[in-house]
Amino acid sequence: MALFGNAHTVDPAQAQQDYARLLGHGEQVHAAFLLIRDTILFTDRRLILVDKQGITGKKTEYHSIPYRSITHFAVETAGTFDLDAELKIWLSGSQAPIQKTFTKGVDIYEVQAILTQFVAR
């Protein structure tokens, strides 16, 4: 599954309010990123991918990925001609990674540090 688009950071408190119905009791959003229409939430329990579908974006699919199912991940920094950075996440039982593209306005090292904090527990 590859969802493409440029991302920027979202205030975790705002994401907590916006996606409260998706969160379990006591679950906290630690970081959030908004792609063109999709959202990535890093909570203290899981990674949530919010995938807006269709032309209008009214249909939405929510992917809940427990951190324990992430086998490995990689970041690719922005280059001279390719100004976007990428995050690739591999899940157990899946050969193809999930790919997310971030603009130069997002510190990809911060994204990696957030993911490391939860995956390396």
C-alpha positions as CSV (number, residue, x, y, z in Angstrom):
1,M,0.0,0.0,0.0
2,A,1.5,3.3,-1.0
3,L,-0.2,6.6,-0.2
4,F,1.5,9.5,-1.8
5,G,1.4,13.2,-1.1
6,N,3.2,15.9,0.8
7,A,2.9,16.0,4.6
8,H,3.1,18.6,7.3
9,T,2.9,18.4,11.1
10,V,-0.5,18.6,12.9
11,D,-0.8,19.7,16.5
12,P,-1.2,16.4,18.5
13,A,-3.9,18.0,20.8
14,Q,-5.9,18.9,17.7
15,A,-5.5,15.4,16.2
16,Q,-6.6,14.0,19.6
17,Q,-9.9,15.9,19.4
18,D,-10.4,15.3,15.6
19,Y,-10.0,11.6,15.9
20,A,-11.3,11.0,19.4
21,R,-13.8,8.4,18.2
22,L,-10.9,6.2,16.9
23,L,-8.9,6.2,20.1
24,G,-9.2,3.7,22.9
25,H,-9.7,4.7,26.5
26,G,-6.7,6.7,27.6
27,E,-4.9,6.4,24.3
28,Q,-2.9,9.5,23.5
29,V,-1.8,11.0,20.1
30,H,1.9,11.8,20.3
31,A,2.4,13.1,16.8
32,A,0.3,13.6,13.6
33,F,1.0,14.4,10.0
34,L,-1.4,15.5,7.3
35,L,-0.9,14.5,3.7
36,I,-3.0,16.1,1.0
37,R,-6.2,14.3,2.2
38,D,-4.8,11.5,4.4
39,T,-3.5,11.6,8.0
40,I,-0.9,9.6,9.9
41,L,-1.3,9.4,13.7
42,F,1.3,8.1,16.1
43,T,-0.4,7.1,19.4
44,D,1.1,5.5,22.4
45,R,-0.5,2.2,21.3
46,R,-0.4,2.1,17.5
47,L,0.0,3.8,14.2
48,I,-3.2,4.9,12.6
49,L,-3.4,5.7,8.9
50,V,-6.5,7.6,7.8
51,D,-7.1,7.1,4.1
52,K,-9.6,9.3,2.4
53,Q,-11.1,7.6,-0.6
54,G,-12.9,8.7,-3.8
55,I,-13.3,12.0,-5.4
56,T,-15.1,13.7,-2.6
57,G,-13.1,12.0,0.2
58,K,-16.3,11.3,2.2
59,K,-15.5,7.6,2.3
60,T,-12.7,6.9,4.7
61,E,-10.7,3.8,5.6
62,Y,-8.9,3.6,9.0
63,H,-5.8,1.4,9.2
64,S,-4.7,0.4,12.7
65,I,-1.2,-0.9,12.9
66,P,0.1,-2.2,16.2
67,Y,3.7,-1.2,16.6
68,R,4.7,-4.8,17.3
69,S,3.7,-5.8,13.7
70,I,6.3,-3.4,12.3
71,T,9.3,-5.5,11.3
72,H,11.5,-2.7,10.1
73,F,11.4,0.8,8.6
74,A,13.6,3.1,6.6
75,V,13.8,6.9,5.9
76,E,15.1,8.5,2.8
77,T,16.2,12.1,3.2
78,A,15.5,14.8,0.6
79,G,18.1,15.4,-2.1
80,T,19.1,18.1,-4.4
81,F,16.5,17.4,-7.1
82,D,14.1,15.3,-5.1
83,L,12.9,17.7,-2.4
84,D,10.7,15.2,-0.6
85,A,11.8,12.7,2.1
86,E,10.2,9.3,2.4
87,L,9.3,6.9,5.2
88,K,8.9,3.2,4.4
89,I,7.4,0.8,6.9
90,W,7.4,-3.0,6.5
91,L,4.8,-5.1,8.4
92,S,5.0,-8.8,9.3
93,G,3.4,-10.9,6.6
94,S,3.7,-8.3,3.9
95,Q,6.6,-7.9,1.4
96,A,5.7,-4.4,0.1
97,P,6.3,-1.5,2.5
98,I,3.9,1.3,3.3
99,Q,5.4,4.5,1.9
100,K,4.8,8.0,3.0
101,T,6.2,11.1,1.4
102,F,7.1,14.2,3.5
103,T,7.9,17.7,2.4
104,K,11.2,19.4,3.4
105,G,9.1,21.2,6.0
106,V,8.9,18.0,8.1
107,D,12.0,16.8,9.9
108,I,12.2,13.2,8.7
109,Y,14.7,12.4,11.5
110,E,12.0,13.5,14.0
111,V,9.5,11.1,12.3
112,Q,12.1,8.3,12.6
113,A,12.7,9.1,16.2
114,I,9.0,9.0,17.0
115,L,8.6,5.6,15.3
116,T,11.7,4.3,17.0
117,Q,10.4,5.3,20.4
118,F,7.3,3.0,19.9
119,V,8.7,0.2,17.8
120,A,11.8,-0.5,19.9
121,R,10.0,-1.0,23.1
